[in-house]
Amino acid sequence: MLARLLLLTLLVLACSPAPQQPSPPPSRPSEPSLTLRSGDKVKTFTRSQLLAHPAIKTLSIPDESGYEDQQMSYRAIPMAALMEGLEVSAGSELGYQTLDGFSSGVQAALVMNQDPGRSLAYLAVEPPDQPWPRFEGRTYGAGPFYMIWVNPQLSEIGREEWPFQVTSFTVRPSTEALYPDLVPDRKNQPLYRGYKSFVQNCFPCHTLDGHGSGKLGPDLNVPMNPTEYFQPEVLRKLIRDPHSVRTWAGMKMTGFDEKELPDAELEELIGYLRSRKKR
């Protein structure tokens, strides 16, 4: 009888469901963060930390890049305050990276300026409960971090110097120091101005002769130069309005109107590109 009871007990235990383990807490999405680098020093801020930064303020400015020609209100921190404690040498650049792989740089002297008589750089921080508008035809906007300017006209700040969706800033040598092979003779001023225009408008997305970190567009001299396979008028049209010449899935190139790139500057830029095909 005892053996029978023991057998029944074992059968009941075998058929009983195993105790359930407690479910792990739902994972929270990681908070976006911004990294600043200079040499061996690295500073990282989460969005919460940036929104609590003592130097943050509310700015209402006419946006000239991400939300072009719109009056926008931003919670923003002076870039000079954000870079405190990091060495920024004279003549250096502040290189930036973005979520989509866009990469370029801005003269550090412009970014670090604190003279209100010149352009002032700020980092705008997108509040999670008040997201900024999405770009037209896109699923995203400028957030979570966007470098903006007060009075950009005072220092001739271009559209590519308003990087949005920024993930990091790194103090580095100037573009001319990094890629001396790309720099033309300064005595040829139209050619040198064309080079400067190329660096500001094209180099963020394209490489040239394998130089540069742009990954969104093809190299503009290898294996061929665009002045060799585009008729001059078509190349001008491409730069002004890329979609009027060719389109493809995932195309990101935007045009440069005459306000951003006056006709004379456009001709100098094309002249610089043409000068590279001999190389």
N, C-alpha and C positions, 0 to 999 in steps of 0.2 A: 504493500500500500504506500509506504514511504517513497519507494522508488517511482511509483506511478505519479505521485504528487510532484516529485522533483522534475520528472519528465515534462509534466504539464506546465510547470513554472518556466522551464527552459524554452518551451514552445511559445509561450506568451511573450517572453522577452525577445525572442527572435523575430516575432511578427510585429512588435511595437515599433512605431516610427522613431528614428533617431532624433535626439533633441536638436532643434534648429539653432544654428549659430546666429548671433545678432547681426543684422545687416550693417555693413560699413556705412558711415555717414556719407551723404552725397558729396562728390568732389566739387569744389568751388573753382570757377574759372580763374586762372592766374591773372593777377592785376598787372596791367601794362607798366613798364618801367623804362627809364631813360638812363643811358650810360655816358659818362664824360671821361675822356682819357687825355692824359698828357704825360708822355714818357712812361714811367713805371707807376704813376699815380692814376687811380681809377675811382670815380665817384658814381654811385648808382642811386637813383631816386625812384620810388614808386609814385604812381599818380596821387595817392593819398598824401604822401609826403610833400609833393610839389604843391598840391592845393592848400596845404597848411604852411607853406613857406612864408617867413615873415615879410619878404619883399613883394609878395603877390599883390596885384591891384587889378581893378577893372578898367579896361580900355575900350573905347568906342572909336573905331577907325574905319576909313574907307579901304577895303581889302583890294589889293591889286594883283592877286595871284589865284589862290584856291577858289575864292568867292568873288571873282573879279567884278569891280564896280558896285559892290554891295557894301552898305554900312553895317559893320559887324561889331558885336560886343564880345570881348574875350576876358577871361581871367588869365593874367599873364605876369611873368617874372622877368625883370631885366636880365639879359644874357650875361652882362658883366657881374651881376650878383650871383648868378648860378655858377659861374666859373671861378669864383673866389677859392683860393687855396691851390689852384692849378697854375703851372707856369705856362704863360703864353708869350713867346718871344716875338720880337719885332720882325716883321716880314713873313711870319708864319700864316698858315691858313687854318680854318676850322672846317675839317672835312666832316661830312655827314653821310649817314646811311638811312634808308627808309625801308618800310615794310615790304615794298614791291621790288627792292633791289636797286632803286635809283641812288646814285652816289655822285657827289660833287663836293665843292668847297667854297667858302666865302672868306675873303680877306679877314684875318683875325682883328686887324686894326678897326675895321668897320663894325664888327660884332662887339668889340670891347669898348667902343666909344661911349662916353657918358656926357658929352657936350651937347646940350639941347639945340645948339646951332647947327648940328648935323644929324643925320639919320640915327635913330636909336633902335637897337634890336631887342626883341622880347621873345620869350618862349610862352606861347599860349597853351593852356592845359584844358582839355575837354572834360567838363564835369560829367560823371557817369549818369546823373539823373537829368542832365540837360544837354543831350548830344547835339552836336552841330549838324547842319543840313547835309544830306548826301549830295555829291556832285551830280549834275545833270547827266542822266544816262548811265550812272554808276551805282554800285551797291554800297559805296563807302563815301566818307567825307574826309576832312583834313585831319581828324583826330587819330590817336589821342594827343599827340604833341605836334605843334606847328610853330615854326619860327616866323614871326611877323615883324613889321617895321612901322615906327612912327615917323612921319615925314620922309618917306623913302626918296623923294625927289631931291632932297638936299645932298645926298651922296650918290645919286644916280643908281639906286638899287634896282636890279633887274628881276624879272619874274622868277628865274631859277634860283634866286637868292632868298626865296620864301619857301623853303622845304617843308612839306607836310608829311604826316605819318612818320615822323622821325623816330628812329630807335637809338641813335648814338651820335655823339660829336667827338672828334679826335683832333687834337692839335698836331699839325704836321707841317713839313716844309711847304713852301709855295709851289704852285704848279710849275712855274718856270724852273725852280730848283729840282723838282722831281723828274721833269721831262725836258731837259735842256735841248734835246734834238728837235723839238717841235717849235722852238723859239726862233723867229726870223731876225734878220739884222734890224736893230732898232733905228738905224739911219733911214731905212725905207719905211717911213711912217705909215703910208696907206697899208702896206703889208703887215706891219706890226699891229695896227688897229684891227685889221681883219683877223689876226691871230687872237687878239683879246676878245673880239666878238665871238669867235669860234669857241673859245674856252668857256665863255659865259653861257652861250646858247646851245651849243652842240655837244661839248665834251661831257656834260653830265650823263648823257645816254649812249654816246658812241665812243669807240676807241679810234685812234689814228696811228697807223703804222704799228699796231699792236700795243701802243702806249695808252694808259688810262685804265679806269675801273668801271666805266659805263658798260652795262650789260643789257640794256633794253633795245639797242639798235646795232646795226652792222658796223664794222670798221669802215671808215670813210676814205681809205686809200688802198686797202689790201682786200682782194687782189686787184681791184680797179678803183679809180677815183670817180665820184659821181659826175664830175665835169666831162668825163670821157663817154659815159653812156646816157646822159641826159642832154637834150638840146638846151641851150642857155635859158630860153624862155620857160621851158618845162621845169627846169631846176628852180627857177625863181618861184614858179607856181607851186611847186612841191613844198618849198620852205614857207610860203605864205599860207597855203591851205592843202595839207597833205592828202586829205580825202578827195580832193578834186582831181588827183593824179592816180592814186591807187589805194585800195583798202584790203584788209585781210582780218581774219578773226584774231581778236586780242590786240589789235593795233592801238598803240598808246600815244603816238606822236601827235602833238598839237601844233598848230601853225603859229607864225609870228606876224602880227599885223604891223602896219607902218608906225604905229605908236611905239611898239616895243623894239622894232628893228627898222629904222628909217631906210629909204631906198639907197642912200649913199653908203650906209653901214652894211646893207645887204650885199652891195657890189664889192665892198672890201672883203667881206667874209668869203664870197665866192672866189675872189682873187687869191685869197690865202689858200683855199682848197685847191685851186688850179695850180698853185706853185708847188704843191706837194706831189703831184702826179709824176714829176721827174725823179722822185726818190724811190 
